[in-house]
Amino acid sequence: MKAPTIRISIGKFDADQAAIVEKKLHDSRTALESGIRAMRGNLAYYVGIDRANNAMHNVSIWESVADANQMATFAPMLALGAEFATLGVRFERPILNCDTLWQLDGA
């Protein structure tokens, strides 16, 4: 297997929105999990928050860029992105699809 593609989406928000953004991130699993699991080439998916820098992320690992790009048309994700934008989340564009050049396995 070739090295995976890493898809990175980052959104930034005002500090006073942190609790609301964090709750929405937790709640988003219900709407997204089954669809993401069903996508071709998905190896892993991570959702998180950086409270110190008022940022959220979706980082996913895919077999190819084509596989990663399925997220660009995934309707539940697009709808959720609009909801986050309504809260004032500012998404960095473009979303990055990075080819892996090297990696460390295990610890």
C-alpha positions as CSV (number, residue, x, y, z in Angstrom):
1,M,0.0,0.0,0.0
2,K,1.3,3.5,-0.8
3,A,1.6,6.1,1.9
4,P,-1.8,7.7,2.8
5,T,-3.3,11.1,2.0
6,I,-4.0,13.2,5.0
7,R,-7.0,15.6,4.7
8,I,-6.8,18.6,7.0
9,S,-9.7,21.0,7.6
10,I,-9.2,23.8,10.2
11,G,-11.8,26.3,11.5
12,K,-11.2,29.2,13.9
13,F,-13.7,30.8,16.2
14,D,-14.1,33.5,18.8
15,A,-13.3,32.5,22.3
16,D,-16.8,33.1,23.5
17,Q,-18.1,30.4,21.1
18,A,-15.7,27.7,22.4
19,A,-18.3,25.8,24.5
20,I,-20.9,25.8,21.7
21,V,-18.4,24.8,19.1
22,E,-17.1,21.9,21.3
23,K,-20.7,20.6,21.9
24,K,-21.5,20.8,18.2
25,L,-18.3,18.9,17.4
26,H,-19.3,16.1,19.9
27,D,-22.8,16.0,18.5
28,S,-21.6,15.9,14.9
29,R,-20.6,12.3,15.2
30,T,-24.2,11.1,15.0
31,A,-24.7,12.8,11.6
32,L,-21.3,12.0,10.1
33,E,-20.0,8.6,11.4
34,S,-21.9,6.1,9.3
35,G,-21.4,8.0,6.1
36,I,-17.7,8.5,6.6
37,R,-17.2,4.9,7.5
38,A,-18.9,3.9,4.3
39,M,-16.6,6.0,2.1
40,R,-14.1,4.3,-0.2
41,G,-10.5,4.5,1.1
42,N,-11.1,6.0,4.6
43,L,-8.5,4.7,7.0
44,A,-9.2,7.0,10.0
45,Y,-11.0,10.2,11.0
46,Y,-10.3,12.6,13.9
47,V,-12.2,15.6,15.2
48,G,-10.8,17.9,17.8
49,I,-10.5,21.3,19.3
50,D,-7.6,23.5,20.3
51,R,-9.0,25.5,23.2
52,A,-5.9,27.7,23.6
53,N,-6.0,28.9,20.0
54,N,-9.8,28.8,19.4
55,A,-9.6,26.3,16.6
56,M,-11.2,23.1,15.5
57,H,-10.0,20.4,13.1
58,N,-11.1,17.5,11.1
59,V,-8.1,15.3,10.1
60,S,-8.7,12.2,8.1
61,I,-6.5,9.6,6.5
62,W,-7.3,8.2,3.1
63,E,-5.8,5.8,0.6
64,S,-5.7,8.5,-2.1
65,V,-6.5,12.2,-2.9
66,A,-9.5,11.0,-4.9
67,D,-10.8,9.1,-1.9
68,A,-10.3,12.2,0.4
69,N,-12.1,14.4,-2.0
70,Q,-15.3,12.5,-1.3
71,M,-15.6,14.8,1.7
72,A,-16.0,17.8,-0.6
73,T,-19.5,16.6,-1.7
74,F,-20.6,14.7,1.4
75,A,-24.0,16.4,2.1
76,P,-24.1,16.0,5.9
77,M,-20.6,17.6,6.2
78,L,-21.6,20.5,3.9
79,A,-24.7,21.1,6.0
80,L,-22.7,20.9,9.2
81,G,-20.1,23.3,7.8
82,A,-22.9,25.9,7.2
83,E,-24.1,25.4,10.8
84,F,-20.6,26.1,12.1
85,A,-20.3,29.1,9.9
86,T,-23.5,30.5,11.4
87,L,-21.8,30.3,14.8
88,G,-18.9,32.4,13.4
89,V,-16.5,29.6,12.6
90,R,-14.1,30.7,9.9
91,F,-12.8,27.8,7.8
92,E,-9.4,28.0,6.2
93,R,-9.5,27.3,2.5
94,P,-8.6,25.4,0.6
95,I,-8.9,22.2,2.6
96,L,-5.6,20.5,2.3
97,N,-5.1,17.0,0.9
98,C,-1.5,16.2,1.7
99,D,0.5,13.3,0.3
100,T,2.6,11.6,3.0
101,L,6.3,11.8,2.3
102,W,7.4,9.8,5.4
103,Q,6.0,8.6,8.7
104,L,6.9,7.1,12.0
105,D,5.0,4.0,13.0
106,G,4.4,3.1,16.6
107,A,6.2,4.6,19.5
